[in-house]
């Protein structure tokens, strides 16, 4: 017969009331990823998505990285550097596309799409202005996951990679202007900036976004006098707050703008349009009234340009003269400084790839990271981007509903 004490002990042990060891959730084993980096074949795309240091970090976390021979040469990263970082140098393009995740800068060409296989994940730009419905249909037929890195958002609800490239473009545009302003053939031998006793360089910047802001910072840092035009008073006010100083700002009043252009030494076109084509805000007549030897850098040329006299050039032949004004209208200015730009990509991609591995794969990552999820436009071959679907008249589904099906 049990005593009260033994009865209590029996009841407690059978009912699990005695103190127990804490049971912690056992984390699922992370996925070891196989990452492929093909060589860029798009004209004058010199950047690479991962620098050797980022490759080393990924390899240290148990992932494999395959990179096509010569993929980093244009960004001044040798195959030897990648090999020492732990990457596998691959000599055939088809071999790189056997990886689970393909990362590249430019969108795939039709010849590259044929290498894809079902279930793979592609991370690249989507470059909507130059795409067509057959491009997306070809990817959909391959049943792949596709993420456009220019659509990925971070915790501040901004586009981190777009901002990084815009910062680079803003800074670089001023350095390019300085180069041609002092050129004896395309400029008039004038130093950019200013010093005691000399009138400073006058710079007109069209657009108060990220490109415009960093162009202002670079120009002011060199001692130039800056005037900024934008049709958004909010952007102009934000620019002044970010700079923590008062500068000349104005909305796009034609008379005020024309007056500023007549005395300008440098004009930076940095107007971005969410609708795919930048509005033309500087007419040819305005350009014809500019000073001999002045310089125009039309960063907006990626969207058609915001200056009437602009026409697309390239890194091999970047400039032309019109009305004795030097025009630099090269799309993708960041590719002019590919080493720096590649590090900017690496700073973003390496943590994202490590997170994908830690979460157990791309599906779990898309479930838990809303920022990366917003960059996804294909999931297992299903189009998930409403804008792309409506623009190219393709069927699409809400990615949130697709993710719910994978609970």
ABEGO torsion letter per residue (X at the ends): XBBAAAAAAAAAAAAGABBBBBBBBBBBBBBBBBBBBBBBABBGBABBABBAAAAAAAAAAGBBBBBBBGAAAAAGBBAAAAAAAGBBBBABAAAAAABABBBBABBBBAAAAAABBBGBBBBBBAGAAABBAAAAAAAAAAGBBBBBAAABBBAAGBBAAAAAAAAAAAAAAAAAAAAAAABAAABAGBBBEEBBGBBBBBBBBBEABAAAAAAAAAAAAAGBBBBBBBABAAAAAAAAAAAGBBBBBBBBBAAAAAAAAAABABBBBABBBAAGBBBBABBAAAAAABBBGBBBBBAAAAAGEABAABBBBBAABABBBBGGBBBBBBBGAAAABAAAAAAAAAAAAAAAAAAAAAAGEAAAAAAABAAAAAABABBGGBBABAAAAAAAGBBBBBAAAAAAAAX
